[in-house]
Amino acid sequence: MGDAERGVAPRVVVLAGGVGGSKFVVGAREALRRRGGDASADRLTVVVNTGDDLWLSGVRLQPDVDSITYALAGVNDTARGWGRQGDSERVNAELQAWGTGWPWFTLGDLDLGTHLARTGWLRDGDTPTRVLEKMATRWDLGARLLPMTDAEVDTIVTVDDPAEGSRPMHFQEWWTRYRATLRPLAFDNPGIDHAAPAPGVAEAIADADAVLIAPSNPVVSIGPILAVPGIRSALRSTRAPVVGVSPVIGGRVVRGMADVCLAAIGVETSAVGVAGLYGSRRADGVLDGWLIADEDAAAATEIEDLGLRAHVRPLWMTDEARSADIVEAALAQAGV
C-alpha cells in the first residue's frame, strides 16, 4: 500500500531560494499538513540556494537560507522581504561608524545574531549542513533544510560598468547596491565545478514522491543549485516527477530583477522561455511538468511542444493559503 492509500503526506523535495522560494516553501508545508497532519515535518525537504552567500565584516551570511528559515519560523520581515521582523540596526550603525562592512548593505541586530552563531559553528569545524541542522532546532520549521552544497561557491557577476568597463563583483553588490542597473555580462560560481551536493541532497531527490522547483529566480537562485555536479543528474534519474512553477506571469517577473538576469543569458522573460531554460527530461532537461499562470494560458501549446505537461492556474502567492493551493496543483500534476 502506498503513502496515498495510507493517508500519509507524500515525500516532497523543493528546490528554492529568495523571497519567492520562501513563500512557496511555506505553502508547501501547509499543503502537506492538509494531507498528513503532524507527519508533514518528516515529508518536506528544501534544497536551498547558497550561491548568494558571502563573508562580510568577518561573518558568514547566507541570505536565501535565512529568508527560508525565518519564513518557516514565522519571524521574517514580510514588509521588507528580508531579515527579521521587529529588528533594530544599532550594531550596523556602529559598524558603519568604524568604516567596516558595506554602507548599502544593512545587517539587523537579530540577523547579526544568526550570522555570528553560524560563523562560530563554522569556525568550530561544522559544515553548512550541520549548521542548518543546529539552526533548525530553535524553531519548529516543519521541514528539513539542506544547503545545495557545503562548498563556498559565491556568485560573481561580471558587469559592463560605463565608468570602469568590464569588471567582476559579488552578486550582493550588484543586486543590493546597484539594483541590477549595471548590465550583467556573465554569472559565475567559482569552484562550483569541484563542488558536490550537500549530504542528503541526492538521496532526498532519489527517495522523493515529487520534486518541485519553486518560482525563484531561475538564473541566480535555481541556476546555482542545478550547477552543482550531481544535482542535475539526480533530478534526471529520480523516479519522482519533477514539476516547476513559472516565476514569470504575463511576461513579467513577479519580484526582483530576474528579467535582467534572463536577458544576460539570452533567455526570454516568459513562461515559455524559463521552461525552455530548465528543459524537459525527455530532452536532457530536468522537468516533467510546468505550471503557468492564467495570464499565460495561450502559451500552453508551446510549452507542451517542449515535451512538458502544462497546467494553467492562478500563480499569485498573495498569502499562505494561496501558496499552498499552488503547491497542491503542482503535486496533482506530479500525480501524488
C-alpha positions as CSV (number, residue, x, y, z in Angstrom):
1,M,0.0,0.0,0.0
2,G,1.4,3.4,-1.0
3,D,1.5,6.5,1.1
4,A,-1.5,8.0,-0.7
5,E,-3.6,5.0,0.2
6,R,-2.5,5.2,3.9
7,G,-3.4,8.9,4.1
8,V,0.3,9.9,4.6
9,A,1.6,13.0,3.0
10,P,4.0,12.4,0.1
11,R,7.7,12.9,0.4
12,V,8.4,16.2,-1.4
13,V,11.7,17.9,-2.3
14,V,11.6,21.6,-3.2
15,L,14.5,23.5,-4.9
16,A,14.2,27.1,-3.7
17,G,15.9,30.4,-3.0
18,G,14.9,34.0,-2.4
19,V,11.6,35.6,-1.3
20,G,9.5,33.7,-3.9
21,G,11.1,30.5,-2.8
22,S,10.4,31.2,0.9
23,K,6.7,31.9,0.1
24,F,6.5,28.7,-1.9
25,V,8.1,26.6,0.8
26,V,5.7,27.9,3.5
27,G,2.9,27.0,1.1
28,A,4.4,23.5,0.6
29,R,4.5,22.9,4.3
30,E,0.8,23.9,4.6
31,A,-0.1,21.8,1.6
32,L,1.5,18.7,3.3
33,R,-0.1,19.5,6.6
34,R,-3.5,19.5,4.8
35,R,-2.7,15.9,3.7
36,G,-0.8,14.4,6.6
37,G,-1.1,16.5,9.7
38,D,1.8,16.2,12.0
39,A,3.6,13.8,9.6
40,S,4.4,16.7,7.3
41,A,7.6,17.7,9.2
42,D,9.2,14.5,8.0
43,R,8.0,14.7,4.5
44,L,9.3,18.1,3.2
45,T,12.9,18.7,2.3
46,V,14.1,22.0,0.9
47,V,17.3,22.3,-1.1
48,V,18.3,25.9,-0.6
49,N,20.5,28.0,-2.9
50,T,23.7,29.1,-1.3
51,G,25.2,30.8,-4.3
52,D,24.4,34.3,-2.9
53,D,26.3,33.6,0.3
54,L,29.2,35.9,1.3
55,W,31.6,36.9,4.0
56,L,31.1,40.4,5.4
57,S,32.6,42.1,8.5
58,G,34.0,38.7,9.5
59,V,30.8,36.8,9.5
60,R,29.3,34.3,7.0
61,L,25.9,35.4,5.5
62,Q,23.5,33.0,3.8
63,P,20.7,35.2,2.6
64,D,18.5,32.6,1.0
65,V,19.0,30.1,3.8
66,D,18.0,32.8,6.3
67,S,15.0,34.0,4.3
68,I,13.6,30.5,4.1
69,T,14.4,29.7,7.7
70,Y,12.8,32.9,9.0
71,A,9.7,32.4,6.8
72,L,9.1,28.9,8.1
73,A,9.7,30.1,11.7
74,G,7.2,32.9,11.2
75,V,9.7,35.6,12.2
76,N,10.5,37.1,8.8
77,D,10.0,40.8,8.0
78,T,7.3,40.5,5.3
79,A,7.3,44.2,4.6
80,R,10.9,44.4,3.6
81,G,11.0,40.9,2.3
82,W,14.3,40.0,4.1
83,G,15.6,39.9,7.7
84,R,13.8,39.5,11.0
85,Q,10.6,41.3,11.9
86,G,11.0,44.0,14.6
87,D,14.7,44.1,14.1
88,S,16.9,47.1,15.0
89,E,20.1,48.3,13.4
90,R,22.3,49.6,16.3
91,V,25.2,47.3,15.6
92,N,25.0,48.0,11.9
93,A,25.3,51.7,12.6
94,E,28.4,51.1,14.8
95,L,30.0,49.0,12.1
96,Q,29.4,51.9,9.7
97,A,31.0,54.3,12.2
98,W,34.1,52.1,12.2
99,G,34.1,52.2,8.4
100,T,33.7,48.4,8.0
101,G,31.1,46.5,6.1
102,W,29.1,47.9,3.2
103,P,27.2,51.1,3.8
104,W,24.5,50.0,1.4
105,F,24.0,46.5,2.9
106,T,22.1,46.6,6.2
107,L,22.6,44.0,8.9
108,G,19.9,43.9,11.5
109,D,20.9,43.2,15.1
110,L,18.8,40.0,15.3
111,D,20.0,38.9,11.9
112,L,23.6,39.5,13.1
113,G,22.9,37.1,15.9
114,T,22.2,34.4,13.3
115,H,25.3,35.3,11.4
116,L,27.5,35.2,14.5
117,A,26.1,31.9,15.6
118,R,26.7,30.4,12.1
119,T,30.2,31.8,11.9
120,G,31.1,30.4,15.3
121,W,29.9,26.9,14.3
122,L,31.8,27.1,11.0
123,R,34.9,28.2,12.8
124,D,34.5,25.2,15.2
125,G,34.5,22.9,12.2
126,D,30.9,22.4,11.4
127,T,29.8,22.1,7.8
128,P,27.0,24.3,6.4
129,T,24.8,21.2,6.5
130,R,25.4,20.7,10.2
131,V,24.9,24.4,10.9
132,L,21.5,24.2,9.3
133,E,20.6,21.3,11.5
134,K,21.5,23.3,14.5
135,M,19.5,26.3,13.3
136,A,16.5,24.1,12.8
137,T,16.4,23.1,16.5
138,R,15.4,26.6,17.5
139,W,12.1,26.7,15.7
140,D,9.6,24.1,14.6
141,L,10.1,24.6,10.9
142,G,8.0,21.7,9.7
143,A,10.7,20.9,7.0
144,R,14.3,19.7,6.7
145,L,16.5,22.3,5.1
146,L,19.7,21.3,3.2
147,P,22.2,23.6,1.6
148,M,22.8,22.8,-2.1
149,T,26.4,22.2,-1.2
150,D,28.8,22.5,1.7
151,A,31.4,24.3,-0.6
152,E,31.7,28.0,-0.8
153,V,30.6,28.9,-4.3
154,D,29.6,32.6,-4.1
155,T,28.0,34.1,-7.2
156,I,30.2,36.6,-9.1
157,V,28.7,38.9,-11.7
158,T,30.8,40.4,-14.5
159,V,29.2,43.7,-15.3
160,D,29.6,46.3,-18.0
161,D,30.3,49.4,-16.0
162,P,30.2,52.6,-18.1
163,A,32.8,54.2,-15.8
164,E,35.2,51.3,-15.4
165,G,34.5,48.9,-18.2
166,S,34.0,45.2,-17.7
167,R,34.6,44.1,-14.1
168,P,33.6,41.4,-11.6
169,M,31.7,42.0,-8.4
170,H,29.9,39.9,-5.8
171,F,26.3,39.2,-6.7
172,Q,25.1,41.0,-3.5
173,E,26.9,44.2,-4.5
174,W,25.3,44.1,-8.0
175,W,21.9,43.2,-6.6
176,T,21.7,45.4,-3.5
177,R,24.0,48.4,-4.2
178,Y,23.4,48.8,-7.9
179,R,19.9,47.2,-8.0
180,A,20.9,45.3,-11.1
181,T,21.3,48.6,-13.1
182,L,24.8,47.7,-14.3
183,R,24.4,45.4,-17.4
184,P,25.5,41.9,-16.4
185,L,27.7,40.0,-18.9
186,A,28.1,36.7,-17.0
187,F,27.2,34.9,-13.8
188,D,29.8,32.6,-12.3
189,N,30.2,30.5,-9.2
190,P,33.9,30.0,-8.9
191,G,34.7,26.5,-7.7
192,I,31.3,25.0,-8.3
193,D,32.7,22.5,-10.9
194,H,34.5,20.8,-8.0
195,A,31.6,21.1,-5.5
196,A,29.4,18.2,-4.5
197,P,25.8,18.1,-3.3
198,A,25.5,18.5,0.4
199,P,24.9,15.2,2.3
200,G,21.4,14.1,1.9
201,V,20.5,16.1,-1.2
202,A,20.9,13.4,-3.8
203,E,19.3,10.8,-1.5
204,A,16.3,13.1,-0.8
205,I,15.7,13.6,-4.6
206,A,16.0,9.9,-5.2
207,D,13.6,9.0,-2.5
208,A,11.0,11.7,-3.2
209,D,7.5,11.2,-4.4
210,A,7.6,14.6,-6.1
211,V,10.3,17.2,-6.8
212,L,9.2,20.8,-7.1
213,I,11.1,23.8,-8.5
214,A,9.9,26.9,-6.8
215,P,9.2,30.1,-8.7
216,S,12.5,31.5,-7.7
217,N,15.0,33.5,-9.9
218,P,15.9,30.8,-12.5
219,V,19.4,32.3,-13.0
220,V,20.8,33.2,-9.6
221,S,18.6,31.1,-7.2
222,I,17.8,27.8,-9.1
223,G,20.7,28.1,-11.6
224,P,23.4,27.6,-8.9
225,I,21.6,24.6,-7.5
226,L,21.4,22.9,-10.9
227,A,25.1,23.7,-11.5
228,V,26.3,21.7,-8.5
229,P,27.7,18.5,-10.1
230,G,25.4,15.6,-9.3
231,I,22.2,17.5,-8.7
232,R,21.1,17.7,-12.3
233,S,21.8,14.0,-12.8
234,A,19.9,13.2,-9.6
235,L,16.9,15.1,-11.0
236,R,17.1,13.3,-14.3
237,S,17.3,9.9,-12.7
238,T,14.8,10.2,-9.9
239,R,11.6,8.1,-10.3
240,A,9.7,11.2,-8.9
241,P,8.0,13.6,-11.3
242,V,9.7,16.9,-11.4
243,V,7.3,19.9,-11.7
244,G,8.3,23.5,-11.8
245,V,6.3,26.7,-11.2
246,S,6.8,29.7,-13.5
247,P,8.3,32.8,-11.9
248,V,7.0,34.8,-14.8
249,I,3.4,35.9,-15.0
250,G,2.1,37.7,-18.1
251,G,5.6,38.3,-19.4
252,R,6.8,39.9,-16.2
253,V,8.8,38.7,-13.3
254,V,6.8,38.7,-10.0
255,R,9.6,40.2,-7.9
256,G,13.2,41.3,-8.2
257,M,15.3,41.7,-11.3
258,A,15.1,38.2,-12.8
259,D,14.3,39.7,-16.2
260,V,17.8,41.3,-16.2
261,C,19.4,38.0,-15.3
262,L,17.5,36.1,-18.0
263,A,18.4,38.7,-20.7
264,A,22.1,38.3,-19.8
265,I,22.0,34.6,-20.6
266,G,19.8,35.1,-23.7
267,V,16.6,33.8,-22.3
268,E,13.2,35.5,-23.0
269,T,11.3,36.7,-19.9
270,S,8.3,34.5,-20.4
271,A,6.8,31.3,-19.0
272,V,8.0,29.6,-22.2
273,G,11.5,31.0,-22.0
274,V,12.1,29.7,-18.5
275,A,10.5,26.4,-19.3
276,G,13.0,26.0,-22.1
277,L,15.9,27.0,-19.9
278,Y,15.1,24.1,-17.5
279,G,14.1,21.8,-20.3
280,S,12.2,18.5,-20.5
281,R,13.6,15.3,-19.1
282,R,12.7,13.9,-22.5
283,A,15.4,16.1,-24.0
284,D,18.2,16.3,-21.5
285,G,16.4,18.8,-19.2
286,V,15.1,18.4,-15.7
287,L,11.3,19.0,-15.9
288,D,8.3,16.8,-16.5
289,G,5.6,19.4,-15.8
290,W,5.3,23.2,-15.7
291,L,2.7,25.4,-14.0
292,I,1.9,28.6,-15.8
293,A,-0.4,31.5,-14.8
294,D,-3.8,32.1,-16.2
295,E,-2.3,35.2,-17.9
296,D,-0.1,32.9,-19.9
297,A,-2.7,30.3,-20.9
298,A,-2.1,30.9,-24.6
299,A,1.5,29.6,-24.2
300,A,0.4,26.2,-23.1
301,T,0.8,24.6,-26.5
302,E,4.3,26.0,-26.9
303,I,5.3,24.5,-23.5
304,E,3.8,21.2,-24.4
305,D,5.8,21.3,-27.7
306,L,8.9,21.4,-25.4
307,G,7.9,18.0,-24.1
308,L,6.4,19.2,-20.9
309,R,2.9,18.8,-19.4
310,A,1.5,22.3,-19.0
311,H,-1.0,23.2,-16.3
312,V,-2.7,26.6,-16.2
313,R,-3.9,28.2,-12.9
314,P,-3.6,31.3,-10.8
315,L,0.0,31.7,-9.6
316,W,-0.1,34.8,-7.4
317,M,1.2,33.9,-3.9
318,T,-0.8,36.5,-2.0
319,D,-1.0,34.5,1.2
320,E,-0.1,31.2,2.7
321,A,-3.4,29.5,1.7
322,R,-3.0,30.5,-2.0
323,S,0.7,29.4,-1.9
324,A,-0.5,26.1,-0.6
325,D,-3.1,25.9,-3.4
326,I,-0.3,26.3,-6.0
327,V,1.7,23.6,-4.3
328,E,-1.4,21.3,-4.3
329,A,-1.7,21.9,-8.1
330,A,1.9,21.1,-8.6
331,L,1.6,17.9,-6.6
332,A,-1.6,17.0,-8.5
333,Q,0.4,17.4,-11.8
334,A,3.1,15.1,-10.3
335,G,0.3,12.5,-9.6
336,V,0.7,12.5,-5.8
